[in-house]
Amino acid sequence: MSTNVAESVIPPKGKPKWLRVKLPTGKKYTQLRGLVDKYDLHTICTSGSCPNMGECWGEGTATFMILGNICTRSCGFCGVKTGRPESVDWAEPEKVARSIKIMNIKHAVLTSVDRDDLKDMGSIIWAETVKAVRRMNPETTMETLIPDFQGISTHLDRILAVAPEVISHNMETVKRLTREVRIQAKYERSLEVLDYLKKNGANRTKSGIMLGLGEEEHEVIATMEDLRNVDVDVITIGQYLQPSKKHLPVKQFILPEQFKKYEEIGLEMGFRHVESGALVRSSYKAHKHIQ
């Protein structure tokens, strides 16, 4: 969005009021929080301090990260540690499936770090996790928020073979900023991954972008158009927030009216679902995206 369009953005001088988050509450949240603590379960919701945790848990949705917590990539926006990952835990699929059962999750979002260090880039554990969740939780629906697997079809085929209800891969930002924001990723490769998934049997595809990194409105719209051109069904658009001083700074805080504008544009383009708002994250309202 254009930095000279004063009504659409404000400079990052203190967090605006619409980014202030209320503490999660509710009977369902309290119950799940107790189970997470009791059984030492690991969810992205808690480790990432997601602002929507209370709302999502109240609707029976939670996000789980597999393949460790150390990434082989060093994206400028991401708070996950970068370095040499630990060895693969082949018991992890059953552990995740058990967590979902204990929490009685209706819709699970699975995601992972990038594992470029592995020959299969983690795709085998990915497929085994989906299978384990299905065995232990036959009524639970799933979204797999996958890395790009370097665009290698063999790895993508493993995800397609287990047929999660939604397969998601995030663009994260506009084309011009991709090299800076996603250092080892490629804009066109991400589009090619989403295109390949849809053309080879994915039931529903999804992607997400962050705003506030210096992008202009026409670039956001161009990215949305690129996603529709590869038949992506669902898009999420949220505000980027800096995880630490070592990460890329916030260039702009996007006003709620601008997020609403993108939502309207996205629906006009033909997306089935558009989640657009300052606090929107990849898994926000994920249970609705299978509809």
C-alpha positions as CSV (number, residue, x, y, z in Angstrom):
1,M,0.0,0.0,0.0
2,S,1.3,3.4,-0.9
3,T,3.2,5.1,1.8
4,N,1.8,8.4,0.6
5,V,-1.8,7.4,1.1
6,A,-2.2,8.8,4.6
7,E,-5.6,7.4,5.2
8,S,-4.4,3.8,4.7
9,V,-1.4,3.5,7.0
10,I,0.2,5.1,10.1
11,P,3.9,5.2,10.9
12,P,5.0,2.7,13.6
13,K,5.1,5.0,16.6
14,G,3.7,2.8,19.3
15,K,1.2,0.0,18.8
16,P,-2.2,1.3,17.8
17,K,-5.3,0.5,19.8
18,W,-6.7,-2.1,17.4
19,L,-3.6,-4.3,18.0
20,R,-4.1,-4.5,21.7
21,V,-5.2,-8.0,22.6
22,K,-7.5,-9.0,25.4
23,L,-6.4,-12.0,27.5
24,P,-8.1,-15.2,26.3
25,T,-11.0,-16.3,28.4
26,G,-13.9,-18.7,28.3
27,K,-14.7,-22.2,29.7
28,K,-13.4,-24.0,26.6
29,Y,-10.1,-22.1,26.6
30,T,-9.6,-22.6,30.3
31,Q,-10.2,-26.4,29.9
32,L,-7.8,-26.7,27.0
33,R,-5.1,-24.6,28.7
34,G,-5.3,-26.9,31.7
35,L,-4.8,-30.0,29.5
36,V,-1.9,-28.4,27.6
37,D,-0.2,-27.7,30.9
38,K,-1.0,-31.0,32.5
39,Y,0.2,-33.2,29.6
40,D,3.0,-30.8,28.5
41,L,1.4,-30.5,25.0
42,H,3.1,-28.3,22.4
43,T,1.0,-26.0,20.2
44,I,2.0,-23.0,18.1
45,C,-0.9,-21.2,19.8
46,T,0.8,-21.2,23.1
47,S,4.5,-21.0,22.1
48,G,3.8,-18.3,19.6
49,S,1.5,-16.3,22.0
50,C,-1.1,-16.1,19.2
51,P,-3.6,-13.2,19.8
52,N,-6.5,-15.4,18.6
53,M,-5.8,-18.4,20.8
54,G,-8.9,-18.0,23.0
55,E,-11.2,-17.6,20.0
56,C,-9.7,-20.5,18.1
57,W,-9.6,-22.9,21.0
58,G,-13.2,-22.0,21.8
59,E,-14.1,-23.2,18.3
60,G,-12.1,-26.4,18.7
61,T,-9.2,-25.4,16.5
62,A,-5.5,-25.5,17.4
63,T,-2.1,-25.4,15.5
64,F,0.7,-27.9,16.0
65,M,4.3,-27.5,14.7
66,I,6.2,-30.7,13.7
67,L,9.9,-31.4,12.9
68,G,11.4,-29.5,15.8
69,N,11.7,-25.8,16.6
70,I,14.9,-25.0,14.7
71,C,14.7,-24.0,11.1
72,T,17.2,-24.3,8.3
73,R,16.2,-20.9,6.9
74,S,16.6,-17.5,8.3
75,C,13.6,-15.4,7.2
76,G,13.7,-11.8,8.3
77,F,10.2,-11.8,9.8
78,C,10.1,-15.1,11.7
79,G,10.8,-15.7,15.4
80,V,11.7,-19.4,15.0
81,K,15.4,-20.2,15.7
82,T,17.7,-20.8,12.8
83,G,20.5,-23.3,12.9
84,R,21.2,-27.0,12.7
85,P,18.0,-28.9,13.6
86,E,17.9,-31.9,15.9
87,S,17.4,-35.4,14.4
88,V,13.9,-36.4,13.4
89,D,11.6,-37.8,16.1
90,W,9.9,-40.7,14.4
91,A,7.4,-41.0,17.3
92,E,6.2,-37.4,16.7
93,P,3.2,-38.3,14.5
94,E,1.7,-40.4,17.3
95,K,2.5,-37.6,19.9
96,V,0.7,-35.0,17.8
97,A,-2.2,-37.3,17.2
98,R,-2.4,-38.0,21.0
99,S,-2.3,-34.3,21.7
100,I,-5.2,-33.7,19.4
101,K,-7.2,-36.5,21.0
102,I,-6.6,-35.2,24.5
103,M,-7.6,-31.7,23.5
104,N,-10.6,-33.0,21.6
105,I,-9.6,-30.8,18.6
106,K,-12.2,-30.7,15.8
107,H,-9.9,-29.0,13.3
108,A,-6.2,-29.2,13.5
109,V,-3.7,-27.1,11.6
110,L,-0.2,-28.7,11.2
111,T,2.8,-26.7,10.3
112,S,6.6,-27.1,10.5
113,V,10.0,-25.5,10.2
114,D,11.9,-25.8,6.9
115,R,14.1,-28.9,6.9
116,D,16.3,-28.4,3.9
117,D,18.9,-30.6,5.8
118,L,16.8,-33.7,5.2
119,K,16.8,-35.7,1.9
120,D,13.0,-35.8,2.0
121,M,12.8,-32.3,3.6
122,G,10.5,-33.7,6.2
123,S,7.8,-34.7,3.8
124,I,7.7,-38.3,5.2
125,I,7.0,-37.2,8.7
126,W,4.5,-34.8,7.4
127,A,2.5,-37.6,5.7
128,E,2.9,-39.9,8.7
129,T,1.6,-37.2,11.0
130,V,-1.6,-36.7,8.9
131,K,-2.1,-40.5,8.8
132,A,-1.6,-40.8,12.6
133,V,-4.1,-38.0,13.3
134,R,-6.6,-39.7,11.1
135,R,-6.2,-43.0,12.8
136,M,-6.6,-41.6,16.3
137,N,-9.0,-38.8,15.5
138,P,-11.2,-39.9,12.5
139,E,-13.6,-37.0,12.9
140,T,-10.9,-34.3,13.0
141,T,-10.4,-32.3,9.8
142,M,-6.9,-31.0,9.0
143,E,-5.1,-28.2,7.3
144,T,-1.4,-28.7,6.4
145,L,0.6,-25.4,6.3
146,I,3.6,-26.7,4.5
147,P,7.1,-25.3,3.5
148,D,7.9,-25.1,-0.2
149,F,9.9,-28.3,-0.1
150,Q,12.1,-26.5,-2.7
151,G,9.3,-27.1,-5.2
152,I,10.2,-30.8,-5.6
153,S,7.1,-32.7,-6.7
154,T,8.1,-35.9,-5.0
155,H,7.7,-34.3,-1.6
156,L,4.6,-32.4,-2.5
157,D,3.0,-35.7,-3.8
158,R,3.4,-37.1,-0.3
159,I,1.1,-34.4,1.0
160,L,-1.4,-34.8,-1.8
161,A,-1.5,-38.6,-1.2
162,V,-2.8,-38.2,2.4
163,A,-5.4,-35.6,1.2
164,P,-5.8,-33.1,4.0
165,E,-8.9,-31.0,3.7
166,V,-6.8,-27.8,3.1
167,I,-3.2,-27.5,1.9
168,S,-1.7,-24.1,2.7
169,H,1.6,-22.5,1.7
170,N,2.2,-18.8,2.6
171,M,3.6,-16.2,0.2
172,E,4.3,-14.0,3.2
173,T,4.9,-10.8,1.3
174,V,4.8,-9.2,-2.2
175,K,7.2,-10.0,-5.0
176,R,9.5,-7.0,-4.6
177,L,10.2,-7.7,-0.9
178,T,10.5,-11.5,-1.1
179,R,14.3,-11.6,-1.2
180,E,14.5,-9.4,1.9
181,V,11.7,-11.0,3.9
182,R,12.1,-14.7,2.9
183,I,15.8,-14.9,2.2
184,Q,16.0,-18.5,0.9
185,A,12.5,-18.6,-0.7
186,K,11.4,-17.5,-4.1
187,Y,8.1,-15.8,-5.0
188,E,7.6,-17.7,-8.3
189,R,8.5,-21.0,-6.7
190,S,5.8,-20.5,-4.0
191,L,3.3,-19.8,-6.7
192,E,4.4,-22.9,-8.6
193,V,3.9,-25.0,-5.5
194,L,0.4,-23.8,-5.0
195,D,-0.3,-24.3,-8.7
196,Y,1.0,-27.8,-8.6
197,L,-1.0,-28.7,-5.6
198,K,-4.3,-27.5,-7.1
199,K,-3.6,-29.1,-10.5
200,N,-2.8,-32.4,-8.9
201,G,-5.8,-33.0,-6.7
202,A,-5.6,-30.7,-3.7
203,N,-9.2,-30.2,-2.4
204,R,-8.6,-26.7,-1.2
205,T,-5.5,-24.5,-1.3
206,K,-4.7,-21.5,0.9
207,S,-2.0,-18.8,1.3
208,G,-1.3,-15.9,3.5
209,I,0.6,-12.5,3.4
210,M,1.7,-10.0,6.0
211,L,1.4,-6.3,5.6
212,G,3.5,-3.4,7.1
213,L,6.9,-4.3,5.6
214,G,6.9,-1.5,3.1
215,E,4.7,-2.9,0.4
216,E,2.4,-0.7,-1.6
217,E,-1.3,-1.3,-2.3
218,H,-0.9,-2.1,-5.9
219,E,1.7,-4.8,-4.9
220,V,-0.7,-6.4,-2.5
221,I,-3.4,-6.5,-5.1
222,A,-1.0,-8.0,-7.6
223,T,-0.1,-10.7,-5.2
224,M,-3.7,-11.5,-4.6
225,E,-4.2,-11.7,-8.4
226,D,-1.3,-14.0,-8.7
227,L,-2.8,-16.3,-6.1
228,R,-6.2,-16.3,-7.8
229,N,-4.4,-17.1,-11.1
230,V,-3.2,-20.4,-9.6
231,D,-6.7,-21.0,-8.3
232,V,-6.0,-20.5,-4.6
233,D,-9.2,-20.7,-2.6
234,V,-8.4,-19.0,0.7
235,I,-6.2,-16.0,1.6
236,T,-5.3,-14.6,5.0
237,I,-4.0,-11.0,5.3
238,G,-2.6,-9.7,8.6
239,Q,-0.4,-7.1,10.2
240,Y,3.4,-7.9,10.5
241,L,4.7,-7.5,14.1
242,Q,8.4,-7.5,14.8
243,P,9.4,-10.6,16.9
244,S,12.6,-9.0,18.2
245,K,15.0,-6.1,17.5
246,K,17.0,-8.5,15.3
247,H,14.1,-8.9,12.9
248,L,12.8,-6.7,10.2
249,P,11.2,-3.5,11.5
250,V,7.6,-2.6,11.1
251,K,7.4,0.1,8.4
252,Q,3.6,0.7,8.7
253,F,0.6,-0.1,10.8
254,I,-2.3,-0.8,8.4
255,L,-5.6,0.8,9.3
256,P,-8.7,-1.5,9.8
257,E,-10.4,0.2,6.8
258,Q,-7.6,-0.8,4.5
259,F,-7.8,-4.4,5.7
260,K,-11.5,-4.3,4.9
261,K,-10.8,-2.9,1.5
262,Y,-8.5,-5.9,0.7
263,E,-11.2,-8.3,2.0
264,E,-13.7,-6.8,-0.4
265,I,-11.2,-6.9,-3.3
266,G,-10.4,-10.5,-2.5
267,L,-14.0,-11.6,-2.5
268,E,-14.6,-9.8,-5.8
269,M,-11.6,-11.7,-7.2
270,G,-13.3,-15.0,-6.4
271,F,-11.6,-16.2,-3.2
272,R,-13.9,-18.6,-1.3
273,H,-12.7,-17.0,2.0
274,V,-10.8,-13.8,2.8
275,E,-9.6,-13.3,6.3
276,S,-8.2,-9.7,6.4
277,G,-7.4,-7.8,9.6
278,A,-4.6,-6.6,11.8
279,L,-4.7,-9.7,14.1
280,V,-5.3,-12.2,11.4
281,R,-2.8,-15.1,11.3
282,S,-2.5,-18.1,9.0
283,S,-4.7,-20.3,11.0
284,Y,-7.4,-17.7,11.9
285,K,-10.9,-19.2,11.5
286,A,-9.2,-22.2,9.8
287,H,-12.1,-24.4,10.6
288,K,-14.3,-22.4,8.3
289,H,-11.9,-22.8,5.3
290,I,-12.9,-26.4,4.6
291,Q,-16.5,-25.2,3.8
